[in-house]
Amino acid sequence: MKITEGLEIKSIVGEKVLIMQGKVGMDMTKVISFNATSEWLWNELRDRTFESEDVARLLTEHFQIDAVTAETDAKAWVAQLVKINAIE
């Protein structure tokens, strides 16, 4: 999978958000807020193909968390991005 081209995290009033653009302006029903970890993952992975296992590996290496927690968190992160069509 890969992060959909052209999507960018924006800073709005100190919050990091991804706003999905519709064909006729913004569709405000598709706004997702990013915490620091989510934003870091997005930046690490946005220009390459990856699987949830790659996300888990990054979490384990960068945050020194156990593999089970990393796998659970990675699957949840990927699922949220799939849900809003931010991953192809």
C-alpha positions as CSV (number, residue, x, y, z in Angstrom):
1,M,0.0,0.0,0.0
2,K,1.0,3.6,-0.4
3,I,-0.2,7.0,1.0
4,T,-2.4,8.6,-1.7
5,E,-0.4,11.1,-3.7
6,G,-1.1,14.8,-3.1
7,L,-2.3,14.4,0.5
8,E,-0.6,16.6,3.1
9,I,-1.0,17.1,6.8
10,K,-1.8,20.8,7.6
11,S,-1.4,22.7,10.8
12,I,-4.7,24.4,11.8
13,V,-4.7,26.3,15.1
14,G,-1.9,24.2,16.4
15,E,-3.6,20.9,15.4
16,K,-2.2,18.6,12.7
17,V,-5.0,17.5,10.4
18,L,-5.6,15.9,7.1
19,I,-8.5,17.3,5.1
20,M,-9.7,15.2,2.2
21,Q,-10.4,17.4,-0.8
22,G,-13.6,16.7,-2.7
23,K,-14.1,17.6,-6.4
24,V,-16.1,20.7,-5.4
25,G,-14.2,22.1,-2.4
26,M,-13.6,20.5,1.0
27,D,-15.6,17.6,2.4
28,M,-15.4,18.5,6.0
29,T,-16.7,15.1,7.0
30,K,-13.3,13.7,6.2
31,V,-11.0,15.4,8.6
32,I,-8.6,13.4,10.6
33,S,-6.5,14.7,13.4
34,F,-2.9,13.5,13.8
35,N,-0.9,13.2,17.0
36,A,2.8,13.4,17.0
37,T,3.3,9.7,16.4
38,S,0.8,9.5,13.5
39,E,2.4,12.5,11.9
40,W,5.9,11.0,12.2
41,L,4.7,7.7,10.7
42,W,3.0,9.6,7.8
43,N,6.2,11.5,7.1
44,E,8.3,8.3,7.3
45,L,6.1,6.4,4.9
46,R,4.5,8.9,2.5
47,D,6.9,8.4,-0.4
48,R,7.2,4.6,-0.4
49,T,5.2,1.4,-0.5
50,F,4.7,-0.3,2.8
51,E,2.7,-2.9,4.7
52,S,1.4,-2.8,8.3
53,E,4.4,-4.8,9.3
54,D,6.7,-2.0,8.2
55,V,4.6,0.4,10.3
56,A,5.0,-1.9,13.3
57,R,8.8,-2.2,12.7
58,L,9.1,1.6,12.7
59,L,7.2,1.9,15.9
60,T,9.3,-0.8,17.6
61,E,12.6,0.7,16.5
62,H,11.7,4.4,17.2
63,F,9.7,4.0,20.4
64,Q,11.2,0.8,21.8
65,I,7.7,-0.7,22.4
66,D,7.0,-4.4,22.3
67,A,6.1,-6.1,19.0
68,V,2.5,-7.0,20.0
69,T,1.7,-3.4,20.9
70,A,3.4,-2.1,17.8
71,E,1.5,-4.6,15.6
72,T,-1.8,-3.6,17.2
73,D,-1.1,0.1,16.8
74,A,0.1,-0.3,13.3
75,K,-3.0,-2.1,12.2
76,A,-5.2,0.5,13.8
77,W,-3.3,3.4,12.1
78,V,-3.5,1.7,8.7
79,A,-7.2,0.9,9.2
80,Q,-8.0,4.5,9.9
81,L,-6.1,5.7,6.8
82,V,-7.8,3.1,4.6
83,K,-11.2,4.1,6.0
84,I,-10.7,7.7,4.7
85,N,-9.1,6.5,1.4
86,A,-5.7,8.1,2.3
87,I,-4.0,4.8,1.4
88,E,-4.0,3.2,-2.1
